Amino acid sequence: MMAVAYTDLPNGIIILLACILATPFVISSAGGLQQAQSVLPAGHFKVFNESFGTHPGSRLSDIFFQP
């Protein structure tokens, strides 16, 4: 089991760094944040939208059990 731990940690670090480094390139190739803001609805980038607190139980199930 120790061999698994010794290989999982470096793999996890490499995967995490690759995701962090790839994010700006993906956003840039998709047209940038301005393109996303022009295509998506106005409330998409808000942390709390109008329907946030109305039904918290169903909201949590939507977050954790996506179709």
RAHUQUI-V140094 format. One record per helix or strand of 2 or more residues. SS is the DSSP state (alpha for helix, beta for strand). FROM is the first residue (numbers start at 1). TO is the last residue. If there is no record, write none. Layout:
ss: <SS	SS>
from: <FROM	FROM>
to: <TO	TO>
This chain:
ss: <alpha	alpha	alpha	alpha>
from: <2	32	42	56>
to: <29	39	45	64>
